């Protein structure tokens, strides 16, 4: 009877050990799955960081271009104003010459 008890205990222990092995394998697989998910999340985060850095670089380039275009616009506006003043002056001189020509024709 003692042998039967020992055999039953041994069998029970073996069954428990087998069940524990199954549980350990399931936990190992779950750990691998979680690690893979974390690696994928990290990869997506890295990719997002790279995308943000690229967008920031493009934004900086666009700001520089906007500043350059604003400076060019200001310079063109100044040149236009100067040209307009020169044109007005030339028109005034032309009118004065016309008046002189008209006076000379009447004399």
GUZAFI-636130 format. One line per field, with one value per residue: x, y, z of N, C-alpha, C in turn; residue in three letters; chain. Coordinates in nm, 2 decimals, padded with zeros to 4 digits. Layout:
! GUZAFI-636130
nu: X; ... .
nv: Y; ... .
nw: Z; ... .
cau: X; ... .
cav: Y; ... .
caw: Z; ... .
cu: X; ... .
cv: Y; ... .
cw: Z; ... .
res: Ala; ... .
chain: A; ... .
This chain:
! GUZAFI-636130
nu: 00.08; 00.20; 00.37; 00.19; 00.09; 00.32; 00.37; 00.14; 00.18; 00.42; 00.33; 00.14; 00.31; 00.46; 00.27; 00.20; 00.44; 00.46; 00.23; 00.32; 00.54; 00.40; 00.26; 00.49; 00.59; 00.38; 00.39; 00.64; 00.60; 00.41; 00.57; 00.76; 00.58; 00.50; 00.74; 00.79; 00.58; 00.65; 00.89; 00.80; 00.64; 00.84; 00.98; 00.79; 00.77; 01.03; 01.03; 00.82; 00.95; 01.16; 01.01; 00.89; 01.12; 01.21; 00.99; 01.02; 01.26; 01.19; 01.00; 01.17; 01.33; 01.13; 01.06; 01.29; 01.29; 01.06; 01.14; 01.35; 01.20; 01.03; 01.22; 01.31; 01.08; 01.04; 01.26; 01.21; 00.97; 01.08; 01.24; 01.05; 00.91; 01.11; 01.15; 00.90; 00.90; 01.11; 01.00; 00.78; 00.92; 01.05; 00.83; 00.74; 00.96; 00.93; 00.69; 00.76; 00.95; 00.78; 00.62; 00.81; 00.88; 00.64; 00.62; 00.84; 00.76; 00.55; 00.68 .
nv: -00.12; 00.12; 00.15; 00.19; 00.44; 00.59; 00.56; 00.69; 00.94; 01.00; 00.99; 01.20; 01.41; 01.41; 01.47; 01.73; 01.85; 01.83; 01.98; 02.22; 02.27; 02.30; 02.54; 02.71; 02.71; 02.83; 03.08; 03.17; 03.19; 03.39; 03.60; 03.63; 03.72; 03.97; 04.10; 04.12; 04.28; 04.51; 04.58; 04.63; 04.86; 05.03; 05.06; 05.18; 05.42; 05.52; 05.56; 05.75; 05.96; 06.01; 06.10; 06.33; 06.48; 06.51; 06.66; 06.89; 06.98; 07.04; 07.24; 07.44; 07.50; 07.60; 07.83; 07.98; 08.02; 08.17; 08.40; 08.49; 08.54; 08.74; 08.95; 08.99; 09.08; 09.32; 09.46; 09.48; 09.63; 09.87; 09.94; 09.97; 10.18; 10.38; 10.38; 10.46; 10.72; 10.83; 10.81; 10.99; 11.22; 11.23; 11.26; 11.51; 11.67; 11.63; 11.75; 12.01; 12.06; 12.04; 12.26; 12.46; 12.42; 12.48; 12.75; 12.85; 12.80; 12.98; 13.22 .
nw: 00.00; 00.07; -00.14; -00.34; -00.27; -00.29; -00.56; -00.66; -00.57; -00.70; -00.96; -00.96; -00.90; -01.13; -01.32; -01.23; -01.28; -01.56; -01.63; -01.52; -01.69; -01.93; -01.87; -01.83; -02.09; -02.23; -02.10; -02.18; -02.46; -02.46; -02.35; -02.56; -02.76; -02.65; -02.63; -02.91; -02.99; -02.85; -02.97; -03.22; -03.17; -03.08; -03.31; -03.48; -03.33; -03.36; -03.64; -03.66; -03.52; -03.69; -03.91; -03.80; -03.76; -04.02; -04.12; -03.96; -04.06; -04.32; -04.27; -04.16; -04.38; -04.55; -04.40; -04.42; -04.70; -04.72; -04.57; -04.74; -04.97; -04.88; -04.82; -05.09; -05.20; -05.06; -05.15; -05.42; -05.41; -05.31; -05.52; -05.72; -05.62; -05.63; -05.91; -05.99; -05.89; -06.04; -06.29; -06.26; -06.23; -06.47; -06.64; -06.56; -06.64; -06.91; -06.96; -06.90; -07.10; -07.32; -07.28; -07.31; -07.57; -07.69; -07.62; -07.76; -08.02; -08.05; -08.05 .
cau: 00.00; 00.29; 00.42; 00.09; 00.09; 00.44; 00.35; 00.04; 00.25; 00.51; 00.25; 00.08; 00.42; 00.50; 00.16; 00.22; 00.56; 00.42; 00.14; 00.41; 00.62; 00.31; 00.24; 00.61; 00.60; 00.28; 00.44; 00.76; 00.55; 00.35; 00.68; 00.81; 00.48; 00.50; 00.87; 00.78; 00.50; 00.73; 00.99; 00.73; 00.60; 00.96; 01.02; 00.70; 00.81; 01.15; 00.98; 00.75; 01.04; 01.22; 00.91; 00.88; 01.25; 01.21; 00.89; 01.08; 01.36; 01.12; 00.95; 01.28; 01.36; 01.02; 01.07; 01.41; 01.25; 00.97; 01.22; 01.42; 01.11; 00.99; 01.33; 01.31; 00.96; 01.07; 01.36; 01.13; 00.88; 01.16; 01.29; 00.93; 00.88; 01.21; 01.12; 00.78; 00.94; 01.19; 00.90; 00.71; 01.02; 01.07; 00.71; 00.74; 01.06; 00.88; 00.59; 00.83; 01.00; 00.67; 00.58; 00.92; 00.87; 00.52; 00.66; 00.93; 00.68; 00.47; 00.77 .
cav: 00.00; 00.23; 00.16; 00.25; 00.58; 00.65; 00.56; 00.79; 01.07; 01.02; 01.02; 01.33; 01.50; 01.41; 01.54; 01.87; 01.90; 01.84; 02.10; 02.34; 02.28; 02.36; 02.68; 02.78; 02.73; 02.93; 03.21; 03.20; 03.24; 03.52; 03.69; 03.66; 03.80; 04.10; 04.16; 04.15; 04.40; 04.63; 04.61; 04.70; 04.99; 05.11; 05.08; 05.28; 05.54; 05.57; 05.60; 05.87; 06.06; 06.05; 06.18; 06.46; 06.55; 06.55; 06.77; 07.01; 07.03; 07.11; 07.37; 07.54; 07.54; 07.69; 07.96; 08.05; 08.06; 08.28; 08.52; 08.54; 08.60; 08.87; 09.04; 09.02; 09.16; 09.45; 09.52; 09.51; 09.74; 09.99; 09.97; 10.01; 10.32; 10.46; 10.39; 10.55; 10.86; 10.87; 10.83; 11.11; 11.33; 11.24; 11.31; 11.65; 11.73; 11.62; 11.85; 12.14; 12.07; 12.06; 12.40; 12.54; 12.41; 12.56; 12.90; 12.88; 12.80; 13.10; 13.34 .
caw: 00.00; 00.07; -00.28; -00.42; -00.23; -00.34; -00.70; -00.69; -00.54; -00.81; -01.08; -00.93; -00.91; -01.28; -01.38; -01.19; -01.35; -01.70; -01.63; -01.50; -01.82; -02.03; -01.83; -01.86; -02.24; -02.26; -02.06; -02.27; -02.58; -02.43; -02.33; -02.69; -02.83; -02.59; -02.68; -03.05; -02.99; -02.80; -03.07; -03.33; -03.12; -03.08; -03.45; -03.52; -03.27; -03.43; -03.77; -03.63; -03.48; -03.82; -03.99; -03.74; -03.78; -04.16; -04.14; -03.90; -04.15; -04.44; -04.22; -04.15; -04.52; -04.60; -04.33; -04.48; -04.83; -04.70; -04.53; -04.86; -05.06; -04.82; -04.85; -05.23; -05.23; -05.00; -05.24; -05.54; -05.37; -05.30; -05.66; -05.79; -05.57; -05.69; -06.05; -06.01; -05.86; -06.15; -06.40; -06.24; -06.25; -06.62; -06.70; -06.52; -06.72; -07.04; -06.97; -06.90; -07.23; -07.41; -07.26; -07.37; -07.72; -07.73; -07.61; -07.87; -08.15; -08.05; -08.07 .
cu: 00.09; 00.35; 00.32; 00.08; 00.20; 00.42; 00.25; 00.10; 00.35; 00.44; 00.19; 00.19; 00.46; 00.39; 00.17; 00.34; 00.53; 00.33; 00.22; 00.49; 00.53; 00.29; 00.37; 00.63; 00.50; 00.33; 00.56; 00.71; 00.48; 00.46; 00.74; 00.71; 00.49; 00.63; 00.86; 00.69; 00.57; 00.83; 00.92; 00.68; 00.72; 01.00; 00.92; 00.73; 00.93; 01.11; 00.91; 00.85; 01.12; 01.13; 00.90; 01.00; 01.25; 01.11; 00.95; 01.18; 01.30; 01.06; 01.05; 01.32; 01.25; 01.02; 01.18; 01.37; 01.15; 01.04; 01.29; 01.32; 01.05; 01.09; 01.33; 01.19; 00.98; 01.16; 01.29; 01.04; 00.96; 01.20; 01.17; 00.90; 00.98; 01.19; 01.00; 00.81; 01.02; 01.10; 00.83; 00.80; 01.04; 00.95; 00.70; 00.84; 01.00; 00.77; 00.65; 00.89; 00.89; 00.63; 00.68; 00.91; 00.75; 00.55; 00.75; 00.86; 00.60; 00.56; 00.80 .
cv: 00.12; 00.25; 00.23; 00.40; 00.65; 00.66; 00.67; 00.93; 01.11; 01.06; 01.16; 01.44; 01.52; 01.49; 01.69; 01.93; 01.92; 01.96; 02.23; 02.37; 02.35; 02.51; 02.76; 02.81; 02.84; 03.07; 03.26; 03.26; 03.37; 03.63; 03.73; 03.75; 03.95; 04.17; 04.20; 04.28; 04.53; 04.67; 04.68; 04.84; 05.08; 05.15; 05.19; 05.42; 05.60; 05.63; 05.74; 05.99; 06.11; 06.13; 06.32; 06.54; 06.60; 06.67; 06.90; 07.07; 07.10; 07.24; 07.48; 07.59; 07.63; 07.83; 08.04; 08.10; 08.18; 08.41; 08.58; 08.61; 08.73; 08.98; 09.09; 09.11; 09.31; 09.53; 09.56; 09.62; 09.87; 10.03; 10.02; 10.16; 10.42; 10.48; 10.48; 10.69; 10.91; 10.89; 10.96; 11.23; 11.35; 11.30; 11.47; 11.72; 11.73; 11.73; 11.99; 12.16; 12.10; 12.21; 12.49; 12.54; 12.49; 12.71; 12.94; 12.89; 12.93; 13.23; 13.36 .
cw: 00.00; -00.07; -00.37; -00.39; -00.29; -00.50; -00.74; -00.67; -00.65; -00.94; -01.07; -00.95; -01.06; -01.35; -01.36; -01.27; -01.50; -01.72; -01.62; -01.63; -01.92; -02.00; -01.86; -02.01; -02.28; -02.22; -02.14; -02.40; -02.57; -02.42; -02.47; -02.77; -02.78; -02.63; -02.83; -03.07; -02.95; -02.90; -03.19; -03.29; -03.12; -03.22; -03.51; -03.46; -03.33; -03.57; -03.76; -03.60; -03.60; -03.90; -03.93; -03.77; -03.93; -04.18; -04.08; -03.99; -04.27; -04.39; -04.21; -04.29; -04.58; -04.53; -04.39; -04.62; -04.82; -04.66; -04.65; -04.95; -05.01; -04.84; -04.99; -05.26; -05.18; -05.10; -05.37; -05.52; -05.37; -05.44; -05.74; -05.75; -05.63; -05.84; -06.08; -05.98; -05.98; -06.27; -06.39; -06.27; -06.40; -06.69; -06.67; -06.61; -06.87; -07.06; -06.97; -07.04; -07.34; -07.40; -07.32; -07.52; -07.77; -07.72; -07.73; -08.01; -08.16; -08.08; -08.21 .
res: Unk; Unk; Unk; Unk; Unk; Unk; Unk; Unk; Unk; Unk; Unk; Unk; Unk; Unk; Unk; Unk; Unk; Unk; Unk; Unk; Unk; Unk; Unk; Unk; Unk; Unk; Unk; Unk; Unk; Unk; Unk; Unk; Unk; Unk; Unk; Unk; Unk; Unk; Unk; Unk; Unk; Unk; Unk; Unk; Unk; Unk; Unk; Unk; Unk; Unk; Unk; Unk; Unk; Unk; Unk; Unk; Unk; Unk; Unk; Unk; Unk; Unk; Unk; Unk; Unk; Unk; Unk; Unk; Unk; Unk; Unk; Unk; Unk; Unk; Unk; Unk; Unk; Unk; Unk; Unk; Unk; Unk; Unk; Unk; Unk; Unk; Unk; Unk; Unk; Unk; Unk; Unk; Unk; Unk; Unk; Unk; Unk; Unk; Unk; Unk; Unk; Unk; Unk; Unk; Unk; Unk; Unk .
chain: A; A; A; A; A; A; A; A; A; A; A; A; A; A; A; A; A; A; A; A; A; A; A; A; A; A; A; A; A; A; A; A; A; A; A; A; A; A; A; A; A; A; A; A; A; A; A; A; A; A; A; A; A; A; A; A; A; A; A; A; A; A; A; A; A; A; A; A; A; A; A; A; A; A; A; A; A; A; A; A; A; A; A; A; A; A; A; A; A; A; A; A; A; A; A; A; A; A; A; A; A; A; A; A; A; A; A .
